[in-house]
Amino acid sequence: MPLLTEKKIALTIKELDAGFGRIRDLSVSIGKLSTRDWAEPEGPTPYPSLATLRAWDRKLLSKYQPFYMPFCDLCCLCTYGKCDLTGTKKGACGISMPAQQARTVLLAACIGAATHTSHARELVTYAVRRSGRDCEINPGGNAIGVEAPVIRLVCGEKPKILADLETVLDYCESQITSLLAVTHTGQEGDPLDFESKVLHAGMIDQVGMEVADLAQISALGYPKADPDAPLAAIGMGTVETSKPVILVIGHNVPPSVAIIDYLARESLSDQVEVTGICCTSIDASRYSPRAKIIGPMSWQLRYIRSGIPDVIVVDEQCVRTDAFSEAATVGTPFIATSDKNCMGLPDRTNDPADAIVADLTTGRQKGVLILDPEKAGEVAVRVACTVMPARRKASTAISPETIRELASDCTQCRLCQRACPNDLAIPQGMKAAGDGDLSLLSALYEACVGCARCEQACTQKIPVHSLIVAAAAEKIKNEKFVIRTGRGAIQDIEIRNVGGPIVLGEIPGVVGFVGCSNFANGGKEVAEMSVEFAKRRYIVCTSGCAAMSIGMYRDEEGRTPYEQFPGSFTAGGIVNVGSCVANAHIAGATIKIASIFARRNLRGNYAEIADYVHNRVGAVGVAWGAMSQKAAAIASGFWRLGIPVVVGPHGTKYRRMLLGRADHDADWYVHDQRTGEDVYAGPAPEHLFVAAETKEEAMVLVAKLCMRPNDTTRGRAMKLTHYIDLYQRHNGSIPDDIPRYIRSTADIPVTLKGEISRILSQSDWKERPIPDPTLLGEHERPAVPEER
Amino acid sequence: MTSADPWQTGEVAGPKKAAVITKPAMVQAFIGRARHPVLLIGHRAATIDIGAKKLVDYLLDLARVHQIPVIATGHVNKALRERGYTCAVILPAVEAGQRIADPSWGVTEGKGSCDLAIIAGLPYPMAWTLLSGLKHAAPHTKTISLDNTYQPNATWSFANISLKDWQESLEAISADAGTGGSADV
């Protein structure tokens, strides 16, 4: 049901003769999108509410059943409790352990969706203020016809101007509020109904993300679907410390934009370094490639403690909550700029910039809250320029001798290792450092995620994290890489060029590396995996911190992946779409394949398009590190489209997997629209959400999960070639599930014909048809248009 | 160090915690009582040195001596094959967990549901969550952690023990000492 009907006002006056004059053809719309020039017929589910897509969700969840791995045996959410839910016990409210786990997953997805949507609301408000409500939504000029695939699909709307996005956000906010209400005591009891709402939260999250990125691309002049978006510098070693250095941390770009604008106005752009951590820095580099990226979230503590930044400006999301106290320790002035992240600082928003600058530069105040991006930008620049000379005279560097002295206090109690999320061998490093050998400590640097739990655990008050970073000083100096700045959406022509090969299986898959890579060697592993799949001619997409990690890696010739592979959405490309919210473009690309290549109607037509994507578009997401709730929401959005997601070992802490059972043949029947028969299509894709233990296992899973029922024989043979090759390389044998994926002998990779034919002959394999697949019931199916 | 606190100090589970394996004979007895045990070997088993051997060597000895089917997770199967063991079932750990929790599934086709899962060589947090899944969803399955760190979600686990104690225990468990379950447990 369209939820916004009641609040929409549309007034049309053909002709009015009033005292002040005559008015003709006046049309006023409030809170309503204009879709009069959109001929596409409206589908069955515009603005879906909580249960609208429940039937589709149940189809997915019957194939991919939750396997719950509780993070805690208890429920502590209300004052009935704590309740012990171990095994089959129920809580005081009657809730079971599976339902409680699904409820917790929903909470995480709601937090993630709320965060992106709130971010989107701020960006739209900012963009409207900057460029006006009538500013056209322009993600790529003539190169983009389907400007907002997710919004078209979910809301059934075709936004044209910034003001249209406000209406879309109204919908998102209402849905998130309702979803959050579902987690109240006694509001839902069935795990699968909770899971359906998880998928709903993920879908809303994708809408919110798309709104956010459309607003900032349109208003801030970011690269517009540009495969050749410029390269930007990344790494601590790229910072010119002879200049004043500003550090921005977070996700919401307006303060960074204000800093860059102020520098330009004052002709200081080449005299001050603007550096950033997390997605704010990705978006700052989209605004000005002169902005430098330091790295993902795990670089926060090491960079703040280095004393290099002369002022720190934080906005929202993924900011260390002790950033202010850490900055104060090294005497770095600190500016918070978001009402979501005030950090206990005095509100100086309405004070003159001169007064704030004076207080920060003299140390009368160590940190301030300024809820006006332009004022924060001016203050940041002026403070950095003022304090820099004195700060360069002082040094926070820890000498090798000091490392040795501090490390020699270590008692080898191992509490640091037990506190480390990655179980790093810190005690051995400390022992060697105490003896004057810094190599083991330095080796920990690359595996360390910078959480500093080791320091909290240390009974000797040794600054363990700082010692690890100090021991790696030479490595840090050499952190000099490049990243292709976020390009935003995928062009229509790119979709036309690859739509056929993807749907027919001739491009083996689209692999999206998203989220943070926060576990031991996670960044390096993400880079290695992306290179592996790009070399194999998959289309590799990336965003956010994963995009950074990919850039912080060089081949033997010293090139980063962004210098080795093109930035276009094509076989063998590595496509950085942008910051976290740009993830919507990856989902959007799969949706656009249905629209542009297959001519399916998107407008409010979710289940049909998700069914198309699930059965035909070989896309897989990879979220490799330990992550926030936003990642839970992002993954959930992909699941509702039927796109599998692989996570790293820490991903089991999301508490549940969505796993298929390849050994249950009955689960893998699809309806063949050509013949009207239900046919076995094999476990393709086998899982919707699965944790891999190692990079090697993840690569095998990705190759397998790219298979789809619709693959042509040529496409299936190619996908099997990659799957079998990776499997053999990492497991030393041929996979035993090959017969499930061979429909006819034409599916067999040529180079493996003999071996696979032998395997098939030893099993009860029988040739079967390649279906025109759908999971939809008879009344839900479309009249299938011709694919181009 | 011998401690029955979770190795990672924050990984506190809840009211139902693993009983500590205080002597190797306990494990032999549990194996002896099991009708359909399975040994799940994670990738770390191929990298952890225990004396002159790797953890995977002890685990394969255990599998061979007690004739326990093996599930290889991560990419550990390559190490198993290098040691001449070619009949492991290869599954991601979470998929193995889901199947073990299904009473209609048996690692050996046609046999009954898995009543004992022995787990070692997984990353600590992954073993923690996997064992939690089995604790709650697989009432028909007892679990043993053979890592040298306490896993509270197992049915039985070593405490946090030294390498030396671990080595002695693994040697004793994998020794051909009969599987009659005679130990006083």
Interface residues (C-beta under 8 A of the other chain):
Chain A: Q65 F67 Y68 M69 P70 F71 C72 D73 L74 D84 L85 T86 G87 T88 M97 P98 R414 L415 R418 A419 P421 D423 A457 P649 H650 T652 K653 R655 M657 L659 R661 D663 H687 V690 A691 A692 E693 T694 E696 E697 V700 L701 H730 N731 G732 S733 P735 D736
Chain B: M1 W7 Q8 T9 G10 V12 A13 G14 P15 K16 G42 H43 A72 T73 G74 H75 N77 K78 R81 E82 T86 I90 P92 A93 V94 E95 G97 Q98 R99 A101 W105 L122 P123 Y124 P125 M126 T129 L130 S132 G133 K135 H136 A137 P139
